[in-house]
């Protein structure tokens, strides 16, 4: 029994370290993504900023979810965590899609007005 607990703690520790390494890699990727976006025609626009914010928010949510999974005590806990994450992400993605759509519509309307206004 003590050996099982020790093995479980070691596995949790290894998983936690792997998650942190993955988070660092994703942060590097997001930095690259933001630098790439800053070179795009939309650089400095509200739409560009919102896309970057959404990406960061989604990455953070995914890593929080992974961290919570490493702390699950049993299968029921895993299912509960998964269900909560899925519900939260669906709400978040719906809000993000609405926000990005509104921002893109405003940007397009502004572009159509052009320098005449």
The first five atom37 places (N, CA, C, CB, O) and aatype in JSON, in Angstrom:
{
  "aatype": [20, 20, 20, 20, 20, 20, 20, 20, 20, 20, 20, 20, 20, 20, 20, 20, 20, 20, 20, 20, 20, 20, 20, 20, 20, 20, 20, 20, 20, 20, 20, 20, 20, 20, 20, 20, 20, 20, 20, 20, 20, 20, 20, 20, 20, 20, 20, 20, 20, 20, 20, 20, 20, 20, 20, 20, 20, 20, 20, 20, 20, 20, 20, 20, 20, 20, 20, 20, 20, 20, 20, 20, 20, 20, 20, 20, 20, 20, 20, 20, 20, 20, 20, 20, 20, 20, 20, 20, 20, 20, 20, 20, 20, 20, 20, 20, 20, 20, 20, 20, 20, 20, 20, 20, 20, 20, 20, 20, 20, 20, 20, 20, 20, 20, 20, 20, 20],
  "atom_mask": [
    [1, 1, 1, 1, 1],
    [1, 1, 1, 1, 1],
    [1, 1, 1, 1, 1],
    [1, 1, 1, 1, 1],
    [1, 1, 1, 1, 1],
    [1, 1, 1, 1, 1],
    [1, 1, 1, 1, 1],
    [1, 1, 1, 1, 1],
    [1, 1, 1, 1, 1],
    [1, 1, 1, 1, 1],
    [1, 1, 1, 1, 1],
    [1, 1, 1, 1, 1],
    [1, 1, 1, 1, 1],
    [1, 1, 1, 1, 1],
    [1, 1, 1, 1, 1],
    [1, 1, 1, 1, 1],
    [1, 1, 1, 1, 1],
    [1, 1, 1, 1, 1],
    [1, 1, 1, 1, 1],
    [1, 1, 1, 1, 1],
    [1, 1, 1, 1, 1],
    [1, 1, 1, 1, 1],
    [1, 1, 1, 1, 1],
    [1, 1, 1, 1, 1],
    [1, 1, 1, 1, 1],
    [1, 1, 1, 1, 1],
    [1, 1, 1, 1, 1],
    [1, 1, 1, 1, 1],
    [1, 1, 1, 1, 1],
    [1, 1, 1, 1, 1],
    [1, 1, 1, 1, 1],
    [1, 1, 1, 1, 1],
    [1, 1, 1, 1, 1],
    [1, 1, 1, 1, 1],
    [1, 1, 1, 1, 1],
    [1, 1, 1, 1, 1],
    [1, 1, 1, 1, 1],
    [1, 1, 1, 1, 1],
    [1, 1, 1, 1, 1],
    [1, 1, 1, 1, 1],
    [1, 1, 1, 1, 1],
    [1, 1, 1, 1, 1],
    [1, 1, 1, 1, 1],
    [1, 1, 1, 1, 1],
    [1, 1, 1, 1, 1],
    [1, 1, 1, 1, 1],
    [1, 1, 1, 1, 1],
    [1, 1, 1, 1, 1],
    [1, 1, 1, 1, 1],
    [1, 1, 1, 1, 1],
    [1, 1, 1, 1, 1],
    [1, 1, 1, 1, 1],
    [1, 1, 1, 1, 1],
    [1, 1, 1, 1, 1],
    [1, 1, 1, 1, 1],
    [1, 1, 1, 1, 1],
    [1, 1, 1, 1, 1],
    [1, 1, 1, 1, 1],
    [1, 1, 1, 1, 1],
    [1, 1, 1, 1, 1],
    [1, 1, 1, 1, 1],
    [1, 1, 1, 1, 1],
    [1, 1, 1, 1, 1],
    [1, 1, 1, 1, 1],
    [1, 1, 1, 1, 1],
    [1, 1, 1, 1, 1],
    [1, 1, 1, 1, 1],
    [1, 1, 1, 1, 1],
    [1, 1, 1, 1, 1],
    [1, 1, 1, 1, 1],
    [1, 1, 1, 1, 1],
    [1, 1, 1, 1, 1],
    [1, 1, 1, 1, 1],
    [1, 1, 1, 1, 1],
    [1, 1, 1, 1, 1],
    [1, 1, 1, 1, 1],
    [1, 1, 1, 1, 1],
    [1, 1, 1, 1, 1],
    [1, 1, 1, 1, 1],
    [1, 1, 1, 1, 1],
    [1, 1, 1, 1, 1],
    [1, 1, 1, 1, 1],
    [1, 1, 1, 1, 1],
    [1, 1, 1, 1, 1],
    [1, 1, 1, 1, 1],
    [1, 1, 1, 1, 1],
    [1, 1, 1, 1, 1],
    [1, 1, 1, 1, 1],
    [1, 1, 1, 1, 1],
    [1, 1, 1, 1, 1],
    [1, 1, 1, 1, 1],
    [1, 1, 1, 1, 1],
    [1, 1, 1, 1, 1],
    [1, 1, 1, 1, 1],
    [1, 1, 1, 1, 1],
    [1, 1, 1, 1, 1],
    [1, 1, 1, 1, 1],
    [1, 1, 1, 1, 1],
    [1, 1, 1, 1, 1],
    [1, 1, 1, 1, 1],
    [1, 1, 1, 1, 1],
    [1, 1, 1, 1, 1],
    [1, 1, 1, 1, 1],
    [1, 1, 1, 1, 1],
    [1, 1, 1, 1, 1],
    [1, 1, 1, 1, 1],
    [1, 1, 1, 1, 1],
    [1, 1, 1, 1, 1],
    [1, 1, 1, 1, 1],
    [1, 1, 1, 1, 1],
    [1, 1, 1, 1, 1],
    [1, 1, 1, 1, 1],
    [1, 1, 1, 1, 1],
    [1, 1, 1, 1, 1],
    [1, 1, 1, 1, 1],
    [1, 1, 1, 1, 1],
    [1, 1, 1, 1, 1]
  ],
  "atom_positions": [
    [[0.82, -1.18, 0.0], [0.0, 0.0, 0.0], [0.87, 1.26, 0.0], [-0.94, -0.01, 1.2], [0.61, 2.19, -0.76]],
    [[1.89, 1.29, 0.84], [2.79, 2.44, 0.91], [3.53, 2.59, -0.42], [3.8, 2.27, 2.07], [3.78, 3.71, -0.88]],
    [[3.88, 1.46, -1.04], [4.58, 1.5, -2.34], [3.66, 2.1, -3.4], [5.03, 0.07, -2.76], [4.12, 2.86, -4.25]],
    [[2.36, 1.76, -3.38], [1.41, 2.31, -4.33], [1.3, 3.82, -4.18], [0.04, 1.67, -4.15], [1.25, 4.55, -5.17]],
    [[1.27, 4.29, -2.93], [1.17, 5.72, -2.67], [2.42, 6.43, -3.18], [0.97, 5.99, -1.17], [2.33, 7.51, -3.78]],
    [[3.59, 5.83, -2.93], [4.85, 6.42, -3.39], [4.89, 6.46, -4.91], [6.05, 5.63, -2.84], [5.29, 7.47, -5.49]],
    [[4.47, 5.38, -5.56], [4.45, 5.33, -7.03], [3.49, 6.38, -7.58], [4.04, 3.93, -7.52], [3.79, 7.05, -8.57]],
    [[2.35, 6.53, -6.94], [1.37, 7.52, -7.35], [1.92, 8.93, -7.21], [0.09, 7.37, -6.54], [1.73, 9.76, -8.1]],
    [[2.61, 9.2, -6.12], [3.21, 10.52, -5.91], [4.3, 10.8, -6.93], [3.78, 10.63, -4.5], [4.42, 11.92, -7.42]],
    [[5.09, 9.77, -7.25], [6.14, 9.94, -8.25], [5.55, 10.22, -9.62], [7.03, 8.69, -8.31], [6.04, 11.07, -10.36]],
    [[4.48, 9.5, -9.95], [3.81, 9.69, -11.23], [3.22, 11.1, -11.31], [2.71, 8.64, -11.42], [3.31, 11.75, -12.35]],
    [[2.61, 11.55, -10.24], [2.05, 12.91, -10.19], [3.16, 13.94, -10.36], [1.3, 13.14, -8.86], [2.98, 14.93, -11.07]],
    [[4.29, 13.72, -9.72], [5.41, 14.64, -9.83], [5.94, 14.69, -11.27], [6.53, 14.22, -8.87], [6.19, 15.77, -11.8]],
    [[6.11, 13.53, -11.88], [6.59, 13.46, -13.26], [5.6, 14.15, -14.2], [6.81, 11.99, -13.7], [6.0, 14.91, -15.08]],
    [[4.31, 13.9, -14.0], [3.28, 14.52, -14.84], [3.3, 16.03, -14.67], [1.88, 13.96, -14.49], [3.19, 16.77, -15.65]],
    [[3.45, 16.49, -13.44], [3.52, 17.93, -13.19], [4.7, 18.57, -13.89], [3.61, 18.19, -11.7], [4.57, 19.66, -14.46]],
    [[5.86, 17.91, -13.85], [7.04, 18.43, -14.53], [6.84, 18.46, -16.04], [8.28, 17.58, -14.18], [7.24, 19.41, -16.71]],
    [[6.21, 17.42, -16.57], [5.95, 17.36, -18.01], [4.99, 18.48, -18.42], [5.36, 15.99, -18.4], [5.16, 19.09, -19.48]],
    [[4.01, 18.74, -17.59], [3.06, 19.82, -17.88], [3.77, 21.16, -17.89], [1.92, 19.82, -16.86], [3.52, 22.0, -18.76]],
    [[4.64, 21.38, -16.93], [5.37, 22.65, -16.86], [6.3, 22.81, -18.07], [6.19, 22.73, -15.56], [6.44, 23.92, -18.59]],
    [[6.93, 21.72, -18.52], [7.77, 21.79, -19.7], [6.93, 22.11, -20.94], [8.54, 20.46, -19.9], [7.33, 22.91, -21.78]],
    [[5.77, 21.48, -21.02], [4.88, 21.75, -22.15], [4.38, 23.19, -22.1], [3.68, 20.77, -22.13], [4.26, 23.85, -23.14]],
    [[4.1, 23.68, -20.9], [3.65, 25.07, -20.75], [4.74, 26.03, -21.24], [3.28, 25.38, -19.28], [4.45, 26.99, -21.95]],
    [[5.98, 25.77, -20.87], [7.09, 26.62, -21.3], [7.21, 26.6, -22.83], [8.41, 26.16, -20.64], [7.43, 27.64, -23.45]],
    [[7.08, 25.42, -23.42], [7.16, 25.32, -24.87], [6.01, 26.08, -25.52], [7.13, 23.84, -25.31], [6.2, 26.76, -26.53]],
    [[4.81, 25.98, -24.95], [3.66, 26.68, -25.51], [3.82, 28.19, -25.35], [2.36, 26.2, -24.84], [3.42, 28.95, -26.23]],
    [[4.38, 28.62, -24.23], [4.62, 30.06, -24.04], [5.6, 30.57, -25.11], [5.19, 30.34, -22.62], [5.41, 31.67, -25.64]],
    [[6.62, 29.79, -25.41], [7.55, 30.17, -26.48], [6.82, 30.26, -27.82], [8.7, 29.16, -26.58], [7.05, 31.18, -28.6]],
    [[5.95, 29.29, -28.06], [5.18, 29.31, -29.31], [4.28, 30.55, -29.36], [4.33, 28.03, -29.44], [4.19, 31.2, -30.4]],
    [[3.61, 30.87, -28.25], [2.74, 32.05, -28.23], [3.53, 33.33, -28.46], [2.0, 32.13, -26.9], [3.05, 34.24, -29.14]],
    [[4.73, 33.4, -27.91], [5.6, 34.56, -28.18], [5.9, 34.66, -29.68], [6.92, 34.45, -27.37], [5.84, 35.74, -30.27]],
    [[6.23, 33.51, -30.28], [6.5, 33.46, -31.72], [5.25, 33.88, -32.49], [6.95, 32.04, -32.16], [5.32, 34.65, -33.45]],
    [[4.09, 33.37, -32.07], [2.82, 33.69, -32.72], [2.56, 35.2, -32.67], [1.66, 32.93, -32.04], [2.16, 35.79, -33.67]],
    [[2.77, 35.8, -31.52], [2.54, 37.24, -31.38], [3.51, 38.05, -32.23], [2.66, 37.64, -29.92], [3.13, 39.07, -32.81]],
    [[4.76, 37.61, -32.3], [5.73, 38.3, -33.15], [5.34, 38.18, -34.62], [7.14, 37.74, -32.93], [5.49, 39.14, -35.39]],
    [[4.86, 37.02, -35.0], [4.42, 36.81, -36.38], [3.21, 37.68, -36.69], [4.09, 35.33, -36.62], [3.13, 38.29, -37.75]],
    [[2.27, 37.73, -35.75], [1.08, 38.55, -35.94], [1.44, 40.03, -36.02], [0.08, 38.31, -34.8], [0.78, 40.79, -36.73]],
    [[2.48, 40.44, -35.31], [2.87, 41.86, -35.35], [3.43, 42.24, -36.71], [3.9, 42.16, -34.26], [3.49, 43.43, -37.04]],
    [[3.83, 41.26, -37.51], [4.33, 41.53, -38.85], [3.21, 41.43, -39.89], [5.45, 40.56, -39.2], [3.45, 41.68, -41.08]],
    [[2.01, 41.08, -39.45], [0.89, 40.93, -40.38], [0.27, 42.3, -40.7], [-0.17, 39.98, -39.8], [0.55, 43.28, -40.02]],
    [[-0.57, 42.34, -41.73], [-1.25, 43.6, -42.07], [-2.16, 44.1, -40.94], [-2.06, 43.43, -43.35], [-2.53, 45.27, -40.9]],
    [[-2.54, 43.2, -40.03], [-3.43, 43.57, -38.94], [-2.67, 43.97, -37.69], [-4.37, 42.42, -38.62], [-3.27, 44.15, -36.63]],
    [[-1.38, 44.1, -37.79], [-0.55, 44.41, -36.61], [-1.08, 45.64, -35.9], [0.92, 44.62, -37.02], [-1.4, 46.66, -36.53]],
    [[-1.17, 45.55, -34.6], [-1.6, 46.68, -33.8], [-3.1, 46.91, -33.8], [-0.93, 47.89, -34.26], [-3.58, 47.85, -33.15]],
    [[-3.85, 46.09, -34.51], [-5.3, 46.27, -34.53], [-5.94, 45.58, -33.34], [-5.9, 45.73, -35.84], [-5.35, 44.72, -32.69]],
    [[-7.15, 45.97, -33.09], [-7.92, 45.37, -31.99], [-8.13, 43.88, -32.26], [-9.28, 46.09, -31.81], [-8.07, 43.06, -31.34]],
    [[-8.38, 43.53, -33.52], [-8.59, 42.12, -33.87], [-7.36, 41.29, -33.55], [-8.96, 41.99, -35.35], [-7.48, 40.2, -32.99]],
    [[-6.19, 41.78, -33.9], [-4.94, 41.07, -33.62], [-4.77, 40.87, -32.12], [-3.74, 41.85, -34.2], [-4.39, 39.78, -31.67]],
    [[-5.04, 41.92, -31.36], [-4.91, 41.82, -29.91], [-5.88, 40.79, -29.33], [-5.16, 43.19, -29.26], [-5.51, 40.02, -28.44]],
    [[-7.1, 40.78, -29.84], [-8.1, 39.83, -29.33], [-7.74, 38.39, -29.67], [-9.48, 40.18, -29.88], [-7.94, 37.49, -28.85]],
    [[-7.23, 38.17, -30.87], [-6.82, 36.81, -31.26], [-5.71, 36.32, -30.33], [-6.33, 36.79, -32.75], [-5.74, 35.17, -29.87]],
    [[-4.74, 37.17, -30.06], [-3.64, 36.8, -29.16], [-4.16, 36.54, -27.74], [-2.57, 37.91, -29.13], [-3.73, 35.6, -27.08]],
    [[-5.09, 37.38, -27.27], [-5.66, 37.17, -25.94], [-6.42, 35.85, -25.86], [-6.6, 38.34, -25.58], [-6.31, 35.12, -24.87]],
    [[-7.18, 35.54, -26.89], [-7.93, 34.28, -26.92], [-6.99, 33.08, -26.9], [-8.84, 34.21, -28.17], [-7.21, 32.12, -26.17]],
    [[-5.94, 33.15, -27.69], [-4.97, 32.06, -27.73], [-4.35, 31.86, -26.35], [-3.87, 32.35, -28.77], [-4.24, 30.73, -25.87]],
    [[-3.95, 32.95, -25.71], [-3.35, 32.86, -24.37], [-4.34, 32.3, -23.36], [-2.85, 34.25, -23.91], [-4.0, 31.45, -22.55]],
    [[-5.56, 32.77, -23.43], [-6.6, 32.31, -22.51], [-6.86, 30.81, -22.68], [-7.91, 33.12, -22.74], [-7.01, 30.09, -21.69]],
    [[-6.91, 30.35, -23.91], [-7.17, 28.93, -24.17], [-6.01, 28.05, -23.73], [-7.44, 28.72, -25.65], [-6.22, 26.95, -23.21]],
    [[-4.8, 28.51, -23.94], [-3.63, 27.76, -23.49], [-3.63, 27.67, -21.96], [-2.31, 28.42, -23.99], [-3.39, 26.6, -21.4]],
    [[-3.89, 28.78, -21.3], [-3.94, 28.77, -19.84], [-5.01, 27.81, -19.32], [-4.21, 30.19, -19.31], [-4.77, 27.06, -18.37]],
    [[-6.17, 27.82, -19.95], [-7.25, 26.92, -19.54], [-6.85, 25.45, -19.7], [-8.52, 27.21, -20.35], [-7.11, 24.62, -18.84]],
    [[-6.2, 25.16, -20.82], [-5.79, 23.77, -21.08], [-4.76, 23.3, -20.05], [-5.21, 23.64, -22.49], [-4.82, 22.15, -19.6]],
    [[-3.83, 24.15, -19.69], [-2.83, 23.76, -18.71], [-3.4, 23.67, -17.3], [-1.67, 24.74, -18.73], [-2.99, 22.82, -16.51]],
    [[-4.35, 24.52, -16.98], [-5.03, 24.4, -15.68], [-5.77, 23.07, -15.61], [-6.01, 25.58, -15.45], [-5.75, 22.39, -14.58]],
    [[-6.41, 22.71, -16.71], [-7.12, 21.43, -16.8], [-6.15, 20.27, -16.6], [-7.84, 21.31, -18.16], [-6.42, 19.36, -15.82]],
    [[-5.03, 20.3, -17.31], [-4.04, 19.23, -17.18], [-3.52, 19.13, -15.75], [-2.87, 19.47, -18.15], [-3.34, 18.03, -15.22]],
    [[-3.28, 20.29, -15.14], [-2.8, 20.28, -13.75], [-3.84, 19.68, -12.82], [-2.45, 21.71, -13.3], [-3.5, 18.91, -11.92]],
    [[-5.08, 20.01, -13.04], [-6.16, 19.46, -12.2], [-6.26, 17.94, -12.38], [-7.51, 20.12, -12.53], [-6.5, 17.21, -11.42]],
    [[-6.06, 17.48, -13.61], [-6.12, 16.03, -13.86], [-5.04, 15.28, -13.09], [-5.97, 15.75, -15.35], [-5.26, 14.16, -12.63]],
    [[-3.87, 15.9, -12.94], [-2.8, 15.21, -12.21], [-3.13, 15.07, -10.73], [-1.48, 15.97, -12.38], [-2.52, 14.26, -10.03]],
    [[-4.1, 15.85, -10.26], [-4.47, 15.8, -8.85], [-5.74, 14.99, -8.61], [-4.65, 17.2, -8.33], [-6.22, 14.9, -7.48]],
    [[-6.3, 14.4, -9.68], [-7.52, 13.6, -9.54], [-7.23, 12.39, -8.66], [-8.05, 13.16, -10.93], [-6.19, 11.75, -8.78]],
    [[-8.17, 12.09, -7.79], [-8.0, 10.98, -6.86], [-8.5, 9.65, -7.4], [-8.71, 11.29, -5.58], [-8.0, 8.58, -7.03]],
    [[-9.5, 9.71, -8.31], [-10.06, 8.49, -8.87], [-10.74, 8.81, -10.2], [-11.06, 7.85, -7.88], [-10.72, 9.95, -10.66]],
    [[-11.34, 7.79, -10.8], [-11.97, 7.96, -12.11], [-13.14, 8.93, -12.04], [-12.44, 6.61, -12.64], [-13.35, 9.71, -12.97]],
    [[-13.89, 8.9, -10.97], [-15.01, 9.84, -10.82], [-14.51, 11.28, -10.82], [-15.79, 9.55, -9.53], [-15.13, 12.16, -11.41]],
    [[-13.41, 11.5, -10.16], [-12.8, 12.83, -10.11], [-12.36, 13.26, -11.51], [-11.6, 12.85, -9.13], [-12.55, 14.41, -11.9]],
    [[-11.78, 12.34, -12.26], [-11.36, 12.63, -13.63], [-12.56, 13.03, -14.48], [-10.63, 11.41, -14.25], [-12.51, 14.0, -15.24]],
    [[-13.64, 12.27, -14.36], [-14.85, 12.56, -15.14], [-15.43, 13.92, -14.75], [-15.92, 11.44, -14.92], [-15.85, 14.69, -15.62]],
    [[-15.45, 14.22, -13.47], [-15.96, 15.51, -13.0], [-15.12, 16.66, -13.55], [-15.99, 15.56, -11.45], [-15.65, 17.65, -14.04]],
    [[-13.8, 16.52, -13.46], [-12.88, 17.56, -13.95], [-13.06, 17.74, -15.46], [-11.41, 17.19, -13.62], [-13.12, 18.87, -15.95]],
    [[-13.15, 16.63, -16.18], [-13.33, 16.68, -17.63], [-14.65, 17.37, -18.0], [-13.31, 15.25, -18.22], [-14.68, 18.21, -18.9]],
    [[-15.71, 17.03, -17.31], [-17.01, 17.62, -17.58], [-17.03, 19.12, -17.31], [-18.09, 16.93, -16.75], [-17.54, 19.9, -18.11]],
    [[-16.47, 19.51, -16.18], [-16.4, 20.94, -15.84], [-15.56, 21.7, -16.86], [-15.81, 21.14, -14.43], [-15.92, 22.8, -17.29]],
    [[-14.44, 21.11, -17.25], [-13.57, 21.76, -18.23], [-14.3, 21.94, -19.56], [-12.28, 20.94, -18.44], [-14.27, 23.01, -20.16]],
    [[-14.97, 20.88, -20.01], [-15.68, 20.93, -21.29], [-16.75, 22.01, -21.26], [-16.3, 19.56, -21.61], [-16.87, 22.79, -22.21]],
    [[-17.53, 22.06, -20.2], [-18.59, 23.05, -20.09], [-18.01, 24.47, -20.06], [-19.43, 22.8, -18.83], [-18.53, 25.37, -20.73]],
    [[-16.97, 24.66, -19.3], [-16.33, 25.97, -19.21], [-15.75, 26.39, -20.55], [-15.24, 25.97, -18.14], [-15.9, 27.54, -20.97]],
    [[-15.09, 25.46, -21.24], [-14.48, 25.77, -22.53], [-15.54, 26.11, -23.58], [-13.63, 24.61, -23.02], [-15.34, 27.01, -24.4]],
    [[-16.66, 25.4, -23.56], [-17.72, 25.69, -24.53], [-18.24, 27.12, -24.33], [-18.88, 24.67, -24.4], [-18.46, 27.84, -25.31]],
    [[-18.44, 27.52, -23.09], [-18.88, 28.89, -22.81], [-17.82, 29.89, -23.25], [-19.19, 29.06, -21.3], [-18.13, 30.89, -23.89]],
    [[-16.57, 29.6, -22.91], [-15.47, 30.5, -23.25], [-15.32, 30.64, -24.76], [-14.17, 30.0, -22.63], [-15.18, 31.75, -25.27]],
    [[-15.36, 29.54, -25.48], [-15.2, 29.58, -26.93], [-16.36, 30.31, -27.59], [-15.08, 28.18, -27.49], [-16.17, 31.01, -28.58]],
    [[-17.56, 30.14, -27.05], [-18.72, 30.86, -27.58], [-18.55, 32.36, -27.39], [-20.02, 30.37, -26.89], [-18.8, 33.14, -28.3]],
    [[-18.11, 32.76, -26.2], [-17.87, 34.18, -25.93], [-16.77, 34.73, -26.82], [-17.51, 34.38, -24.46], [-16.88, 35.84, -27.34]],
    [[-15.7, 33.94, -26.99], [-14.59, 34.39, -27.83], [-15.02, 34.55, -29.28], [-13.42, 33.41, -27.72], [-14.66, 35.52, -29.94]],
    [[-15.8, 33.59, -29.78], [-16.26, 33.67, -31.16], [-17.13, 34.9, -31.37], [-17.05, 32.4, -31.54], [-17.0, 35.6, -32.38]],
    [[-18.01, 35.17, -30.43], [-18.87, 36.36, -30.52], [-18.02, 37.63, -30.5], [-19.89, 36.38, -29.35], [-18.22, 38.53, -31.32]],
    [[-17.09, 37.7, -29.58], [-16.24, 38.87, -29.45], [-15.39, 39.09, -30.7], [-15.35, 38.74, -28.21], [-15.28, 40.21, -31.2]],
    [[-14.78, 38.02, -31.2], [-13.96, 38.13, -32.41], [-14.8, 38.52, -33.62], [-13.23, 36.8, -32.68], [-14.36, 39.3, -34.46]],
    [[-15.99, 37.98, -33.7], [-16.89, 38.31, -34.8], [-17.26, 39.79, -34.78], [-18.16, 37.45, -34.74], [-17.24, 40.46, -35.81]],
    [[-17.6, 40.28, -33.6], [-17.95, 41.71, -33.47], [-16.75, 42.59, -33.82], [-18.43, 42.01, -32.04], [-16.9, 43.6, -34.51]],
    [[-15.59, 42.21, -33.34], [-14.38, 43.0, -33.61], [-14.04, 42.98, -35.1], [-13.2, 42.47, -32.79], [-13.68, 44.01, -35.67]],
    [[-14.15, 41.81, -35.72], [-13.85, 41.7, -37.15], [-14.86, 42.51, -37.97], [-13.87, 40.23, -37.59], [-14.49, 43.14, -38.96]],
    [[-16.12, 42.48, -37.56], [-17.15, 43.25, -38.27], [-16.86, 44.74, -38.18], [-18.55, 42.95, -37.69], [-16.97, 45.47, -39.17]],
    [[-16.48, 45.2, -36.99], [-16.13, 46.62, -36.82], [-14.91, 46.98, -37.67], [-15.85, 46.93, -35.33], [-14.87, 48.05, -38.28]],
    [[-13.93, 46.09, -37.68], [-12.72, 46.36, -38.47], [-13.05, 46.42, -39.96], [-11.65, 45.26, -38.2], [-12.54, 47.28, -40.68]],
    [[-13.89, 45.51, -40.42], [-14.28, 45.5, -41.83], [-15.07, 46.75, -42.18], [-15.1, 44.25, -42.16], [-14.87, 47.34, -43.25]],
    [[-15.97, 47.16, -41.28], [-16.75, 48.37, -41.53], [-15.83, 49.59, -41.58], [-17.83, 48.56, -40.43], [-16.01, 50.48, -42.41]],
    [[-14.85, 49.62, -40.69], [-13.88, 50.72, -40.69], [-13.04, 50.73, -41.96], [-12.98, 50.62, -39.48], [-12.73, 51.8, -42.48]],
    [[-12.68, 49.55, -42.44], [-11.88, 49.46, -43.66], [-12.68, 49.9, -44.87], [-11.36, 48.02, -43.86], [-12.13, 50.5, -45.8]],
    [[-13.97, 49.61, -44.88], [-14.82, 50.0, -46.01], [-15.04, 51.51, -46.05], [-16.17, 49.28, -45.94], [-15.19, 52.09, -47.12]],
    [[-15.06, 52.13, -44.87], [-15.21, 53.59, -44.83], [-13.98, 54.26, -45.41], [-15.46, 54.07, -43.4], [-14.06, 55.28, -46.1]],
    [[-12.85, 53.65, -45.11], [-11.59, 54.15, -45.66], [-11.25, 55.55, -45.2], [-11.64, 54.11, -47.15], [-11.78, 56.02, -44.2]],
    [[-10.38, 56.2, -45.92], [-9.91, 57.52, -45.51], [-10.93, 58.63, -45.75], [-8.64, 57.85, -46.24], [-10.7, 59.77, -45.35]],
    [[-12.06, 58.33, -46.39], [-13.05, 59.36, -46.69], [-13.71, 59.94, -45.45], [-14.11, 58.81, -47.6], [-14.13, 61.09, -45.46]],
    [[-13.82, 59.15, -44.37], [-14.55, 59.63, -43.2], [-13.72, 60.43, -42.25], [-15.14, 58.51, -42.47], [-14.23, 60.89, -41.22]]
  ]
}
